[in-house]
Amino acid sequence: MINYGIYIHFPYCIHKCSYCDFYSIENLNSRNKFIRHLTNEISLRTDEFSSPVKADTLFIGGGTPSLMKPHHISQVFESLHKHFSFESDSEMTMECNPGTIDVKHFKAYKELGINRISFGVQSFLDKDLVFLERIHKPDDVSNAIQIARDTGFENISIDLMFALPGQTIEDWKYNLESAISLETEHISAYSLIYEPGTPLYENYISGQVKIIEEDLDFELYSSTHKLLTGAGFEQYEISNYAKNKKYCRHNLKYWSSEEYFGFGPSAHGYLNGSRYWNYRNNDTYFKLLTDNSLPTEGKETLTLEQKAFEAIYLGLRAQGLDLTKFQNDYGIELANNISKKIKMMESDNLIRYFDNKVILTNKGYFVSDNITLEFARMLK
Amino acid sequence: MDIVPLERFRNFCIIAHIDHGKSTLADRLLEYTGRVSAREMVTNQILDDNPLEQERGITIKLHAIQMNYKADDGHEYILNLIDTPGHVDFTYEVSRSLAACEGALLVVDATQGIEAQTISNLYLAIGNDLEIIPVMNKIDLPSAQTTMDEVKHQIMDLIGSKDEEIIPASAKQGLGIHEILEAIVKRIPAPKGDPNAPLKALIYDSIYDSYRGVIVNIRVFEGTLRENEKVLFMMTGKVYETEEVGILYMTRQRTKQLQAGNVGYFTASIRDLHDTKVGDTVTYDKNRCEKAIEGFQVVKPMVFSGIYPADADDFEDLRESLSKLVLNDSAITFEPESSTALGFGFRCGFLGLLHMEIVQERLEREFNQTIVNTVPNVRYKVIKTNGEILYVDNPAELPKLQEIEEIQEPFIKAQTLTPHEFVGNIMKLCMDRRGVLVNQTYLSQTRVDLHWELPLAEVVFDFYDKLKSTSRGYASLDYEFLEFRKGDLVKLDILLNGDPVDALSSIVHRSKSYEWGKKLCDKLKDLIPRQMFEVIIQASIGAKVIARSTVKALRKNVTAKCYGGDITRKRKLLEKQKEGKKRMKQVGSIEIPQEAFLAVLSID
């Protein structure tokens, strides 16, 4: 029996950050209503499965899930437990903003079963936080982590962001060292993306904001690897580092083509070989669920070829592409020149290759799109 | 049908520079003689009916239209207008359509004066003993008031005509149209010829029609062409039986026969356009005329380039497309060739760069081919040490250095006409292109006629554009092949990460090789995108590297995140990148965009 993953999207923020293109709104008034409809969606989506559905990861993202009040989250859990049966060692993550921490809330999360906290820190420098329009201050972070630790959380992650306009290598090292000193189990370090539709993107188009040079971007990226591996972390995906194998198991499901439920506006799911996505609008979401209709905006059933292509890029971005398994799973023959190409990429230090498995190096991760397309071509 | 006596026929063409109003004038003549209505005129320039022709404002194929005109003398005349192509690449075709006429309208823009192309065609017309009727067009333009007198003098100087023989006109406004038609009737001689003599007809154009085979457009000089008769093409030696014979109104109109003096068409189930060469003479197989019409030439391509399918799998498709294209355009030559860099493709020959661009565009638009084009070059004559003579139209096929006694390159005789203030600029341009000034004449106080001898290779690229920009658009160019001349020429190779890319090789003059090599390396550096590894670009002559540049390794290509479970979006972004890669040619492990193979064309 498969153990599914569960993603819940909580679409509220006190203030939307300039770079963020995930769906959320700043008016918090409809939260109660949202929780009601969310639990309805959970019930509707699991309806066609023989209950209870087995699951072993939960990820509550957003938005700012730490804006959920204890009674909200207990309603959600009540619904989840009604329709899912969780493995005893399930990973249950909640994203938190270091600026919206409440000891009482943390205790409630813990009691309900949340066992992993992911803090959206982004930077320890005030100028960066102002630029990104974050609502918290640098000092809030250690405080928030302290509270989480005191509450008993043993699996904590910090999100950081590099390649900010004007960022120097010193700025970034300061951020990394600050993060390391907090001794969390996990660090994600994302390169800033200019997403169309965000205020940041508008500022870039109008010329007010400049993207940093590719070489500096690479330098920041590779210094991340150097500092974090030096501090005992292991890079297990392009942007993700963990100590003692405390990988984010939920995210690993995405990257190993496993199936998951997605609940909430704009959430994506992958069930029975079909990817679906929900409407990216609360009102539409509410309206459809009021009629007991699924809030699905679109879906696609993957062809074998699409599945194979996904397996390549998802595998390569995380824990590697097992060519033997790949051939067995998809029945696709590899091109003759594959070993020559693999050798070349190996000698350029872009990949490691052993047991017929391809794993990207730190350098390779940063050009993973190219490597993906190279492999996709070889599978012609 | 009543037989119209020969003295009521007039065959004429229009000589004009691009933009001087040829098509508009032709439209106006057709409208005046009632061949088309004014309403049809609004949307169309009737003669330039190919979309490419309309876009570029030039005539590529020839056309002919017959008009009936009731003249002031009370008689009805049959006027055959034979259109001519308007570009230097097509000089021979022009000469053949002129040979089909007795007269020509020389149309000159009253604000611009005469251009080199016009003069060269004018000389062709005079050489064919054509009666010239000068027309000064666009007199309605306000600026014409100041330039008209000078233009008038240019015309008088050139053809020795009198002031009153020049017809002021505005095709746009419909001014002077009646006068022009009267002049055609009065001044152009009627064709001569004996309808009972052995058939003698000139092919001035032929068009491929997928249903009826080749439609041959002819001017009958002697005898009468009839249906169901065996005809001989004297140069190609082919014999066919005529099927349909007719004249060219707006559409083809069957008349069953065509008499000496008239212009028309015939079909004969001809499947290969190469059998009906422009300039060839058609006669009856049984009752042959004594001598073929003079002036026939086999049209030879001047510019060559490799055309490769972007995707190697499309090679056969490309072959089929080229074969079809050649049915419509017999001036193209193509032969299979292979390149280590590009795989299998074709070496194609064109009349000139414009012709090359037209062929490329037609392949992409009409035949949906995605092609990679290599740098165009001229055909060199190579004399080997063992005395063997080779013609090389692909730099990759140049023999080894030690086997070459000498390389000769084609030279052209070029004529540029320019207002005198640009003479300095043009001198500099031509000198830079290794040109030799042969003659310089003042056509008027302000207009200079410069004669040059230039290596064709130096003209093929951007010479025309440079000439235009250096003379603010005023100078004009015409040229013809002169001879092969020995030159200090070397083969310049381009190496990517140490491996020569044959499709990027070129033959250049030694004096320019260093500068050229450097510019090419720099240009390629900008055109080749960063790859996962460093790409070193080198230019070399033999084993000697003369220039170098580097495309730094790509450091980052990892776009959308994959953290909210939105895998679909990431896949779509990657699929987009994958599509983009299709426009790239993989040479070894290096991806080269198609533009890079034409880098030479965009070097300053």
Interface residues (C-beta under 8 A of the other chain):
Chain A: Y7 H9 F22 G61 Y190 S191 I193 E214 D215 D217 F218 Y221 I238 S239 N251 Y254 W255 Y260 G262 S266 A267 H268 G269 Y270 R275 W277 E300 Q306 F309 E310 Y313 L314 R317 K341 M344 M345 D348 L350 Y365 F366 V367 S368 D369 N370 I371 T372 L373 E374 A376 R377
Chain B: Q531 M532 F533 L554 R555 K556 N557 V558 T559 A560 K561 C562 Y563 G564 G565 D566 I567 T568 K570 R571 L574 E575 Q577 K578 K581 S589
